[in-house]
Amino acid sequence: MPESTPDDEQLFDAVASLGATTNAARDEGLPPAVRDVLHEIAAEKAADIAHNHGTGR
């Protein structure tokens, strides 16, 4: 198996962060305003991943 590169590690960290943010946004125990902010953050993280690690870079 090939060794991971710093770019791979950055992508893995970004995906993990996106997953954690998305899961937190689904937590119905949080106030709706907090969930809305978390949804916005998740959308920004997804856009960053697409921009920084997508095939068109």
Secondary structure, DSSP 8 states (H G I E B T S, - for coil): -----HHHHHHHHHHHHHHHHHHHHT-TTS-HHHHHHHHHHHHHHHHHHHHHHSTT-
